[in-house]
Amino acid sequence: MEFSVINILIGCVVLGVGVAIGVIARKKMAESGQENIETQGSKLLEDALTEADRIKQEAILDAKDSALKIKQDAESEIRSRSSELKKEERRFSQKLEQIEKKIDVLDTKETEFLKKEKSFSQQETKLSKKREEIHALVQEQQIKLEKIAGIPKEEAMKQLVASIESEARMEAAKEVLKIENEMKINADKKAKNILALAMARYAGDYVAERTVSIVPLPNEEMKGRIIGREGRNIRAIEAATGIDIIIDDTPEAVILSGFNPVRREVARLAMERLTADGRIHPARIEEVVEKVSKELDVTIKEAGEQATFDVGVHGVNIEIIKLIGRLKYRTSYGQSVMLHSLEVAFLCGIMAAELGLDVSQAKRAGLLHDIGKAVDHEVEGSHATIGRDLAKKYGESPEIVHAIAAHHEDVEPTSILDILVQAADALSGARPGARKEMLESYVKRLEDLEDIADSFDGVEKSYAIQAGREIRIVVNSGDINDSKACVLGKDVAKKIEDNLTYPGQIRVTVIRETRAVEYAR
């Protein structure tokens, strides 16, 4: 088909060439005349036919070459595609074989699974029967055991639980004792060294302050002048100072009684000046009281500034300085609160230095920890809470504010600084001789300590010693072993914490001994 089209195309080309040559020949013949027209036309026609035949042969050869090339390309492409199809066919066959194998494996596993499921169902049925048989046997044994023991199941379980609990407590006590011994190897030694160093490096002087002040008089006649006509002078003094004046049979002395120590100090100074001057009347009383109040304000400020200077604390708000100065006239259990605050500051600084903490911050917290006591008779709340609010109001840092609030655990201690202030406060207040107590309350506290210790089983005798700062408990060695002695000590300490109020801390010592006595005859 391709060769016929090519032949037609070649014939057309040749015909066109012949026509063109004929036209040219005729034109030449016309131009040259009629001479030799036929001869030249024949020659030209022969030449044209020869040329056309040559062109036809060349076109046929080119067409054959093109057709051969196209055929070769087509055959090559057919061979390539055939090869790829064979490869794909092989891959498909391999995958089909793999799928058939997997299907066979899955069929086998499914068969095995069904067999196992059936076997498990049979075993579960057998196990259920076994459980029922075991349950019946257990009930039968329980009935027999109850008959043999003579006690019901519930009572036996209670005894068993009690026995297990006792053993667990014993094991826990042994473990606690072991842990405490390991901790004491380093912690107790280090703590004792720090506290001993702190106490050795600072010793405070204490002045016993009372809630009343006694003003000496030059003579008994002065009492009458203090009272005045119809009591106008004594009423004027009480109104100006807010302090009660007690005039009794005490020779050449009057007693000033009041809860506010600053007001009591104003009344004392004013009374001394009035009795020394001799002029006692309402106008003079008001004048002297006002003057003494202003002088005492200056004294309070100077005392606060001196305290901050002694401790080495700087940048304290002037209002806090005045509060520190007011603590000079405030006592707690007979102990001067200002001197107590100074000692706490020094102890905090010493312990902070030993622990590698900020000494300046520790001293500041120790000095300010009781500033709430300067106004606790005027503001509701505990002195720790009042002190926290005052420190926050006058720009103290959050660490100082929290240490003040936490020194009596009104809030939870969260830092080492809080613990330092607590320890220094307890150490200062619990030192023998630092504080004074009424004899009755002191004796009552000792009796309460011994009663709490005697209330526990196995205690033979207890002794409160060292002014109530230690309780020693002698136990029966047959009833209390070493592990139980450790637990007893913790239980007694917990009960003391829950039932008694006391300064500082109380040491609980449990003593257990075994004596073997024989006689040589």
Secondary structure, 3 states (H helix, E strand, C coil): CHHHHHHHHHHHHHHHHHHHHHHHHHHHHHHHCCCCHHHHHHHHHHHHHHHHHHHHHHHHHHHHHHHHHHHHHHHHHHHHHHHHHHHHHHHHHHHHHHHHHHHHHHHHHHHHHHHHHHHHHHHHHHHHHHHHHHHHHHHHHHHHHHHHHCCCHHHHHHHHHHHHHHHHHHHHHHHHHHHHHHHHHHHHHHHHHHHHHHHHHCCCCCCCCCCEEEEECCCCHHHHHHHCHHHHHHHHHHHHHCCEEECCCCCCEEEEECCCHHHHHHHHHHHHHHHHHCCCCHHHHHHHHHHHHHHHHHHHHHHHHHHHHHHCCCCCCHHHHHHHHHHHHCEECCEEHHHHHHHHHHHHHHHHHHHCCCHHHHHHHHHHCCHHHHCCCCCCCCHHHHHHHHHHHCCCCHHHHHHHHHCCCCCCCCCHHHHHHHHHHHHHHHCCCCCCCCHHHHHHHHHHHHHHHHCCCCEEEEEEECCCCEEEEEECCCCCCHHHHHHHHHHHHHHHHHHCCCCCCCEEEEECCCCCCCCCC
